[in-house]
Amino acid sequence: MPAAATPTFHHGDFGAADLLEAKAGRTISVCLPARDEEATVGAIVSTLRRQLVERIPLVDEVLVVDDRSTDTTAQVAADAGARVVSTVDLLPECGPGGGKGDALWKSLFASTGDLVVWCDADVRNFGPRFVVGLLGPLLTRSDVVFSKGYYERPLDGAAVGGGRVTELVARPLISLLFPQLASIVQPLAGEYAGRRDVLEELPFVEGYGVDLALLVDAARRHGTRAIAQVDLGVRVHRNRPVDELAPQAMAILQTALDRAGVERRREWSSLLVRPGLDPVEVGVAERPPLVDIPAYRARTA
């Protein structure tokens, strides 16, 4: 099947003031999952508060979900004006979890907006365009339920598109298993947004596979034309060494096989083994849709 023509936009297509009018009474939450991001989270929160809460009141809530940070991430975020919650304190009755996907799932539970925007907390050149761009298709088109960002990423002095895990793992897997999504420029981008009534019905993979899983699941439920992508310009963030990217790559592989309906074999291992390095357990657990959680249903009733 050839790649579907994904509705594509540029962040410059939308202005915060125009979207404020298009908001039409809906509420918006911006959520930042963060672990040990004291160097960048404060500036991101300050920008959001100054530009999109106070100057133009497009955003109703700035929420930082602290995922077991060992630095001052939580205090820095609170001082900058965010509401800060800890993954440890959210939904303890659902049992232990971990990883980026668990933090996203809990941020959806803790937030209140009709529309939810997620941004990574390690971005060094964050600007309002990240949020305005992602909200644009959702606020101006009723047929879009999920929007995904893409951008250029400076690496070794050159601007590149997708990251190493995207180009070497995710993109080949998508071309092979989900060709209808092959026109998505950056399927693993951490900047995306969606409608609460759509997101609350999706399961969340706990680890790094969450970005791909949400994209695949949203497209399956609502169609590829309901997924928009937005050029967010240039994104500068912390580039990780290859040895730190291998667990992410394995999580993406596991998630892709699972979403493709490939049954796990008993002899397969979730332990990433590399010569000269300690083995790493790469989890494959999922959190259920929030609509299945009694505490969430009680809160939103």
C-alpha positions as CSV (number, residue, x, y, z in Angstrom):
1,M,0.0,0.0,0.0
2,P,1.5,3.4,-0.9
3,A,2.0,6.0,1.7
4,A,-1.1,8.1,2.5
5,A,-0.9,11.8,1.8
6,T,-0.7,13.1,5.4
7,P,-2.1,16.6,5.8
8,T,1.0,18.7,6.3
9,F,1.4,22.2,7.7
10,H,4.0,24.7,8.8
11,H,3.9,26.4,12.2
12,G,3.9,29.7,10.4
13,D,0.5,28.8,9.0
14,F,-1.0,29.6,12.4
15,G,-1.0,32.5,14.8
16,A,-1.7,32.3,18.5
17,A,-4.2,35.2,18.4
18,D,-6.1,33.5,15.6
19,L,-6.2,30.2,17.4
20,L,-7.4,31.9,20.6
21,E,-10.6,32.8,18.6
22,A,-10.8,29.3,17.1
23,K,-10.4,27.8,20.6
24,A,-14.2,28.4,21.0
25,G,-14.4,27.6,24.7
26,R,-12.2,24.5,24.7
27,T,-9.4,24.1,27.2
28,I,-5.8,23.3,26.5
29,S,-3.1,21.6,28.5
30,V,0.6,21.6,27.7
31,C,2.4,18.6,29.4
32,L,6.1,18.2,29.8
33,P,7.3,14.8,30.9
34,A,10.7,15.4,32.6
35,R,13.5,13.4,34.2
36,D,16.6,15.3,35.3
37,E,15.9,18.3,33.0
38,E,16.8,21.1,35.4
39,A,19.0,22.8,32.7
40,T,16.1,23.4,30.3
41,V,12.7,22.9,31.8
42,G,12.6,26.3,33.6
43,A,13.1,28.2,30.4
44,I,10.4,26.2,28.6
45,V,7.9,26.7,31.3
46,S,8.7,30.5,31.5
47,T,8.2,30.9,27.8
48,L,4.9,29.1,27.9
49,R,3.7,31.2,30.8
50,R,4.8,34.5,29.4
51,Q,3.8,34.0,25.7
52,L,0.8,31.6,25.7
53,V,-0.8,32.0,29.2
54,E,-0.3,35.7,30.0
55,R,0.3,37.6,26.8
56,I,-2.2,35.5,24.7
57,P,-4.3,33.2,26.9
58,L,-4.3,30.3,24.5
59,V,-3.0,27.7,27.0
60,D,-5.0,27.0,30.2
61,E,-2.6,24.7,32.0
62,V,1.2,24.1,32.0
63,L,1.9,20.7,33.7
64,V,5.3,19.2,34.4
65,V,5.3,15.5,35.2
66,D,8.4,14.8,37.2
67,D,9.5,11.2,36.5
68,R,11.8,10.3,39.4
69,S,14.3,13.1,38.8
70,T,17.4,13.1,41.0
71,D,18.1,16.8,40.3
72,T,16.1,20.0,40.9
73,T,13.8,19.6,37.9
74,A,10.6,19.7,40.0
75,Q,11.6,22.8,41.9
76,V,12.9,24.7,38.8
77,A,9.6,23.9,37.0
78,A,7.5,25.1,39.9
79,D,9.5,28.3,40.3
80,A,8.9,29.0,36.7
81,G,5.1,28.7,37.1
82,A,4.2,25.1,36.2
83,R,1.9,22.8,38.1
84,V,4.2,20.0,39.0
85,V,3.1,16.4,39.8
86,S,5.2,13.3,40.4
87,T,4.7,10.0,38.6
88,V,5.2,8.3,41.9
89,D,2.1,10.0,43.3
90,L,-0.2,9.4,40.4
91,L,-2.5,6.3,40.2
92,P,-0.6,4.1,42.7
93,E,-3.5,1.7,42.7
94,C,-2.6,0.8,39.1
95,G,0.7,-0.7,40.2
96,P,4.3,0.3,39.4
97,G,5.3,1.4,35.9
98,G,8.1,3.3,34.3
99,G,9.5,5.0,31.3
100,K,8.4,7.8,29.0
101,G,5.1,6.2,28.1
102,D,4.1,5.8,31.7
103,A,4.8,9.5,32.3
104,L,2.7,10.5,29.3
105,W,-0.2,8.3,30.5
106,K,-0.1,9.8,33.9
107,S,0.2,13.3,32.5
108,L,-3.0,12.7,30.5
109,F,-4.7,11.6,33.8
110,A,-3.4,14.6,35.8
111,S,-4.1,17.2,33.1
112,T,-7.5,18.8,32.5
113,G,-7.5,20.2,28.9
114,D,-9.9,19.2,26.2
115,L,-6.8,19.3,24.0
116,V,-3.4,18.0,25.2
117,V,0.0,19.0,23.9
118,W,3.1,17.1,24.7
119,C,6.6,18.6,24.4
120,D,9.9,17.2,25.4
121,A,11.6,19.0,28.3
122,D,15.2,18.9,27.0
123,V,14.6,21.4,24.1
124,R,17.2,24.2,24.2
125,N,15.6,26.5,21.6
126,F,12.0,26.1,22.7
127,G,9.5,28.7,21.4
128,P,5.7,29.2,21.2
129,R,5.8,27.8,17.7
130,F,6.0,24.3,19.1
131,V,2.7,24.6,20.8
132,V,1.0,26.9,18.3
133,G,2.0,24.7,15.4
134,L,0.7,21.5,17.0
135,L,-2.6,23.1,18.0
136,G,-3.3,24.7,14.6
137,P,-4.7,21.7,12.8
138,L,-6.7,20.6,15.9
139,L,-8.3,23.9,16.4
140,T,-9.0,24.8,12.7
141,R,-10.0,21.4,11.3
142,S,-12.6,19.2,12.7
143,D,-11.4,16.1,10.8
144,V,-7.9,16.1,12.6
145,V,-7.7,14.3,15.9
146,F,-3.9,14.0,16.3
147,S,-1.0,16.2,15.2
148,K,2.6,15.3,15.1
149,G,5.6,17.7,14.9
150,Y,8.7,17.4,12.7
151,Y,11.8,19.6,12.5
152,E,15.4,19.9,11.5
153,R,17.9,18.7,14.1
154,P,21.4,20.1,14.1
155,L,23.9,17.2,14.6
156,D,27.6,17.7,14.3
157,G,27.2,21.1,12.7
158,A,24.7,20.0,10.0
159,A,20.9,20.2,10.0
160,V,19.4,16.7,9.7
161,G,15.8,15.4,9.7
162,G,15.0,12.3,11.7
163,G,17.3,11.0,14.4
164,R,19.5,7.9,14.2
165,V,16.9,5.6,15.7
166,T,14.2,7.0,13.3
167,E,16.3,6.5,10.1
168,L,17.9,3.2,11.0
169,V,15.0,1.5,12.9
170,A,11.7,3.2,12.8
171,R,11.5,4.3,9.2
172,P,12.4,0.8,7.7
173,L,9.9,-0.8,10.1
174,I,7.1,1.6,9.1
175,S,7.8,1.1,5.4
176,L,7.6,-2.7,6.0
177,L,4.8,-3.0,8.4
178,F,2.8,0.3,8.3
179,P,3.3,1.7,4.8
180,Q,0.2,3.8,5.1
181,L,2.2,6.0,7.6
182,A,5.4,6.3,5.6
183,S,4.7,9.9,4.7
184,I,5.1,10.9,8.4
185,V,8.4,12.7,8.5
186,Q,9.3,12.1,12.1
187,P,7.3,9.2,13.6
188,L,9.3,9.3,16.9
189,A,9.1,13.1,17.5
190,G,8.3,13.8,21.1
191,E,6.2,16.9,20.2
192,Y,2.5,16.0,19.4
193,A,-1.0,16.8,20.4
194,G,-4.5,15.3,20.4
195,R,-8.1,15.5,21.5
196,R,-8.7,14.1,25.0
197,D,-11.7,12.0,23.9
198,V,-9.3,10.3,21.4
199,L,-6.3,10.0,23.6
200,E,-8.2,8.6,26.6
201,E,-9.3,5.6,24.6
202,L,-5.7,4.6,23.5
203,P,-3.3,2.3,25.5
204,F,0.1,3.7,26.3
205,V,3.3,1.7,25.9
206,E,5.3,2.4,29.0
207,G,8.7,2.9,27.5
208,Y,10.2,4.5,24.4
209,G,7.8,2.7,22.1
210,V,5.0,5.1,23.1
211,D,5.5,7.6,20.3
212,L,5.2,5.0,17.6
213,A,2.4,3.2,19.3
214,L,0.2,6.3,19.7
215,L,0.7,7.2,16.0
216,V,-0.2,3.7,14.8
217,D,-3.2,3.3,17.2
218,A,-4.6,6.7,16.4
219,A,-4.4,6.1,12.6
220,R,-6.0,2.7,12.9
221,R,-8.9,4.0,14.9
222,H,-9.5,7.3,13.0
223,G,-7.8,6.9,9.7
224,T,-4.5,8.3,8.4
225,R,-6.1,11.4,7.1
226,A,-7.1,12.3,10.7
227,I,-3.3,12.6,11.5
228,A,-1.7,15.9,10.7
229,Q,2.0,16.8,10.8
230,V,3.5,20.2,11.3
231,D,6.9,21.6,10.5
232,L,8.1,23.2,13.7
233,G,11.4,24.6,12.3
234,V,14.7,23.8,14.0
235,R,14.9,21.8,17.3
236,V,18.0,21.8,19.4
237,H,18.2,19.3,22.2
238,R,20.6,16.9,23.9
239,N,22.0,14.3,21.5
240,R,22.6,11.0,23.2
241,P,25.5,8.6,22.4
242,V,24.8,5.4,20.5
243,D,25.0,3.2,23.6
244,E,22.1,5.1,25.1
245,L,20.0,4.9,21.9
246,A,20.2,1.1,21.6
247,P,17.5,0.4,24.3
248,Q,15.2,2.9,22.5
249,A,15.8,1.1,19.2
250,M,14.9,-2.2,20.8
251,A,11.8,-0.7,22.3
252,I,10.7,0.6,18.9
253,L,11.3,-2.8,17.3
254,Q,9.3,-4.6,20.0
255,T,6.4,-2.1,19.7
256,A,6.3,-2.3,15.9
257,L,6.2,-6.1,15.9
258,D,3.5,-6.0,18.6
259,R,1.4,-3.5,16.7
260,A,1.8,-5.5,13.5
261,G,0.3,-8.5,15.3
262,V,3.5,-10.6,15.4
263,E,3.1,-13.0,18.3
264,R,6.0,-13.1,20.7
265,R,7.9,-16.3,20.8
266,R,8.8,-17.9,24.1
267,E,12.5,-17.9,23.2
268,W,12.6,-14.2,22.5
269,S,14.3,-12.0,25.2
270,S,13.6,-8.5,26.4
271,L,17.1,-8.3,27.6
272,L,19.4,-6.2,25.5
273,V,22.9,-7.8,25.6
274,R,25.9,-5.9,24.2
275,P,29.6,-7.0,24.5
276,G,31.4,-4.9,27.0
277,L,28.2,-3.3,28.5
278,D,25.8,-4.2,31.2
279,P,22.6,-5.9,30.0
280,V,19.6,-3.7,29.9
281,E,16.0,-4.9,30.4
282,V,13.8,-3.3,27.8
283,G,10.2,-3.5,29.0
284,V,7.2,-4.1,26.8
285,A,4.4,-3.4,29.2
286,E,1.4,-1.2,28.4
287,R,-0.9,1.0,30.4
288,P,-4.6,0.5,29.5
289,P,-6.8,3.2,28.1
290,L,-7.6,5.8,30.8
291,V,-11.3,5.3,30.2
292,D,-10.8,1.8,31.7
293,I,-9.4,3.3,35.0
294,P,-12.1,3.8,37.7
295,A,-10.3,6.9,39.2
296,Y,-10.3,8.6,35.8
297,R,-14.0,7.8,35.0
298,A,-14.9,9.1,38.4
299,R,-13.0,12.4,37.9
300,T,-14.4,13.0,34.4
301,A,-18.0,11.9,35.1
